[in-house]
Amino acid sequence: MKSGQPNVCKNPKLFLMEGIEVGDINHNGPKEVKGDEEEEILEAIEADLEISLHALTGSLNPKTMRVVGRVGGQNVVILIDSGSTHNFLDPSIVKRGHLSVDRGEEIRVRVANGELLTSEGRSENVKISLQGNSFLTDTYVLS
């Protein structure tokens, strides 16, 4: 590559994976669910909401990438992880950036080691700036 020329990816791709939330499930009318069946449904939903252990610890692997960006007016290191189904923020970023959190929008997330973590809520339309581009996304607060 010559100096001064931008690096252009031959086959650029953007991947987005989203899980479902308990409140987003549509049923065709009321249905009585027995205890065992309810637990099976919840386990299936929780299996869809995942964050990799690499994302939690900030460690790199072939499916992760660290980039510098801005969230809430502050510089942050963003870990892009193709193994996670949602976007997560550390509570300290939420506090320092004065971001609002809907405490009623909590989800349970199963991490790679099988442990279940409960989010502290959801921040909607969080502005993230990366390499001169800005976009809005919903994030969950997870410590």
C-alpha positions in Angstrom: 0.0 0.0 0.0 1.3 3.4 -0.9 1.6 6.1 1.8 -1.4 8.4 2.0 -3.8 5.9 0.3 -6.7 4.7 2.4 -6.9 1.0 3.2 -10.1 -0.4 1.5 -11.5 -3.8 2.5 -12.2 -5.9 -0.6 -15.4 -7.5 0.9 -16.6 -5.2 3.7 -19.3 -6.8 5.9 -21.2 -5.6 9.0 -22.7 -8.2 11.3 -25.4 -7.5 13.8 -26.8 -10.2 16.1 -29.8 -9.4 18.4 -31.5 -11.6 20.9 -35.1 -11.5 22.0 -36.4 -10.1 25.3 -39.0 -11.7 27.5 -41.5 -8.8 26.8 -41.1 -9.1 23.0 -42.6 -12.6 22.8 -45.9 -12.6 21.0 -48.5 -15.3 21.9 -51.6 -16.1 19.8 -54.0 -15.3 22.6 -53.9 -16.2 26.3 -52.4 -19.6 27.1 -52.0 -21.2 30.5 -48.4 -22.3 31.0 -47.6 -25.0 33.6 -44.5 -24.6 35.9 -42.2 -26.9 34.0 -43.2 -25.5 30.6 -42.6 -21.9 31.8 -39.1 -22.8 33.0 -38.3 -24.4 29.6 -39.5 -21.3 27.8 -37.4 -19.0 30.1 -34.3 -21.2 29.6 -34.7 -21.0 25.8 -35.0 -17.3 25.9 -32.0 -16.9 28.2 -30.0 -19.1 25.9 -30.4 -16.5 23.2 -29.1 -13.6 25.3 -25.4 -14.1 25.5 -22.2 -12.2 26.1 -18.9 -14.0 25.6 -16.4 -14.3 28.5 -13.9 -12.4 26.3 -16.3 -9.4 26.2 -16.6 -9.4 30.0 -12.9 -9.6 30.7 -11.9 -7.4 27.7 -9.5 -10.1 26.4 -8.9 -10.5 22.7 -9.5 -13.5 20.6 -10.0 -14.0 16.8 -13.6 -12.9 17.1 -13.0 -9.6 19.0 -11.6 -6.3 18.2 -10.8 -3.2 20.3 -11.3 0.3 18.9 -11.2 3.7 20.5 -14.4 5.7 20.4 -16.6 8.2 22.3 -19.7 7.4 24.4 -21.5 10.0 26.4 -18.9 12.7 25.6 -16.0 10.6 26.9 -13.2 8.6 25.3 -13.7 4.8 25.7 -12.3 1.6 24.5 -15.0 -0.4 22.7 -14.7 -4.2 22.4 -16.5 -5.4 19.3 -17.3 -9.1 19.9 -19.1 -11.2 17.4 -20.0 -13.7 20.2 -22.3 -11.2 22.0 -25.9 -10.7 21.1 -26.5 -7.3 22.7 -24.6 -4.1 23.4 -23.4 -3.5 27.0 -22.0 -0.6 28.9 -20.1 -0.5 32.1 -22.0 1.5 34.9 -19.1 3.9 35.3 -19.5 5.0 31.6 -23.2 5.5 32.2 -22.6 7.6 35.3 -19.7 9.8 33.9 -21.6 10.3 30.6 -24.8 11.2 32.4 -26.8 8.6 30.4 -30.3 7.8 31.4 -31.1 4.2 32.3 -34.6 2.6 32.2 -34.4 0.4 35.3 -37.6 -1.4 34.2 -35.7 -2.8 31.1 -33.6 -5.4 32.9 -32.6 -8.6 31.2 -30.8 -11.7 32.3 -27.7 -12.6 30.3 -26.0 -16.0 30.3 -22.2 -15.5 30.0 -19.9 -18.0 28.3 -19.1 -19.8 31.6 -22.8 -20.5 32.2 -23.3 -17.8 34.9 -26.5 -15.6 34.7 -26.0 -11.9 35.2 -28.8 -9.4 35.5 -28.5 -6.0 33.8 -29.0 -2.8 35.7 -31.3 -1.5 33.0 -31.3 -0.2 29.4 -30.0 3.0 27.9 -31.8 3.9 24.6 -30.3 5.8 21.7 -26.8 6.0 23.1 -24.6 7.9 20.7 -21.4 6.0 19.8 -18.7 7.7 17.7 -16.1 5.5 15.9 -13.5 6.7 13.4 -15.5 9.8 12.4 -18.9 8.0 12.2 -21.6 8.3 14.8 -24.6 6.1 15.3 -27.3 5.5 17.9 -27.8 2.2 19.6 -29.6 0.7 22.6 -27.3 -0.7 25.3 -27.8 -2.6 28.5 -25.9 -1.7 31.7 -23.9 -4.7 32.9 -21.2 -4.8 35.6 
